[in-house]
């Protein structure tokens, strides 16, 4: 199974019984899920980094059910070139049919960007009642780290398996263990590595001996798993255990402050999620530093690159996301053939919850809806149930952002108490099992006391999104009250959705707004609200509680609008110096994809219609379009500097990036990239896709380093109606602060304990 790819900048997801040694807590009871393991591996592994080789002895034991199903002759596949032989008595191995080359880490093989490894198949006869055999094999495993991914922000560096002097990473994608079944496995691993090295895997550590001749480490996991991971290298280990699972760090250099920050944050999030969802499913939580940049979450540990692990924001962004994957994805597995619910639920209970705790939940939901609007063209949309894993900005917008909003709407419909009860039930009933959206529906329906299947089906099985339009608003006065009549319409193609739409009414005499929810299930409906006085303003879904395709007037211009359009034009500056012009051309080529046209400003008299536009260079002849677009935000752009409020970015010192709306078409985003240093442009080409929600950016140096960023406000939304004769748009009335679904407990006071 594919390791489950994660959060924020890089998104990787993803074996018998016994107690952990050296004071670590006993393994949790995995319950009925343990019976699902079809194969158990007892593995002796030796890593030879200088030779880029592995040596393996594996005793494979089939469950009685699998043995009966496979019969007396079993066939297994293995990484090509490992040359297995059977140890001991019994029939020898014989070559079987050639194994199909499979995408590394992807059972479906749907991702065209995946690295593919050649496999070899072998057959072996088992005697009557025989369920075990021992295999011995070895060979070179060195697949260089490569970038893959089809779109700007989603390309990642990965390897299906590597053993090198810098370190080693093996996974199911490596096919380093024989594969006999598509079912779950358990394993016990004893690994030998050179002196100064260590090994991390799933589950509990059962042996740890270091000496001048090398290190021997044992790992055992009772929990059914999709695959077995091994990460090895030279680590400094620190740990904490405060009555909960053991929390560990394995860093490639001694950094007590960094280790302590991860240990403390790990304990905080474990406590929060155990209170919210139920017991953590593994005996440990570890942060392991990789030797290339990754953000991967394996069962019971996360593998972070040397730069990523030191970004301060990771502690409260990607880290809780990866911790939560131990419940969703590595605790309850994904039945991917029936749709991936896991990434959206993890994003909702990690990324969204962190922002909700900071009072920015509505902003996070707007960003999710903006990504969907900017990256998912209506003719390219897919149903949620067709989502397997993220490999593009489009699949992220569907599988993460849309599913995040589905769970948010479920929460709004059910209320927090019932929603949490449903989550806990879903986890308890499906721990160490493969679950689908149907299992989600059953748990939610049981907690809600109603069949939510038909309501969920409109979001899961139907591609697309509703479009809501505020068609009319009228106020009728009465003696003691006023009636507000408003008409809402659904303007998308196809049948109307069943929606609960918040309506917020601001009154002249009250600081607090009045909030009502209307049931919109027809193509067009009129609603009447009774009020104590004539309202000053009406806002439809101002906190972005409904998944829908936002109108351009509801969205601030942002880089995602320029990156995500299906048709783009990149305009080169004909008057730029030769070196700079060449660097801009290289940037344009690095962003080229289907639907992208690269032209010179000398060939354009005006903006091309119906496309997003990237203007490159302070010297660009069409720069004044951006200057005009900045005026509504109080900004100015001259030949030498950009000013917005107190922010001043000079042409001599800074590289600038600005996104505005086209004066002629509110749906068209125009972005300007201006730099005086050609050396800064390769870095901008790499970094800008990660800043999609921003409308203004400033950078310094050749790296370059971000020194300014701003998200534009929404100036005039079509979902807002001003009533009466006010000369200016009155402010929206205040809404009660929302309580987050869970609170983060205070950090523990215990100090890190060095190991080894």
Order of alpha helices (4+ residues) and beta strands (2+ residues): beta-beta-alpha-beta-beta-beta-beta-beta-beta-beta-beta-beta-beta-beta-beta-beta-beta-beta-beta-beta-beta-alpha-beta-beta-beta-alpha-beta-alpha-alpha-alpha-alpha-alpha-alpha-beta-alpha-alpha-beta-beta-beta-beta-beta-beta-alpha-beta-alpha-beta-beta-alpha-beta-beta-beta-beta-beta-alpha-beta-beta-beta-beta
